[in-house]
Amino acid sequence: MVDPDSRQRVLVAFGKRLRSCRVAAGYNSAEHFAEALNVNAATYRRYERGEVQPTFDVMIDIARLVDKSIDFLITGAGPIPRK
């Protein structure tokens, strides 16, 4: 089991990668990206702040929109392109 501090560090790092990938994919607004994901904008902002983790289904949609692998989004390692 992962200790709470490690989990929080992983979530914060994920949020930073998520924001960077979103902007690189041309979504300058978190609200527009949330809309493309069909997710509430406040919930999406919580992903970027590292407060909560997206569901697996949402993670798949994020990976498709930013064209990155889920591995990269979660860990920062692994194949970067989703293809």
Secondary structure, 3 states (H helix, E strand, C coil): CCCHHHHHHHHHHHHHHHHHHHHHCCCCCHHHHHHHHCCCHHHHHHHHCCCCCCCHHHHHHHHHHHCECHHHHHHCCCCCECC
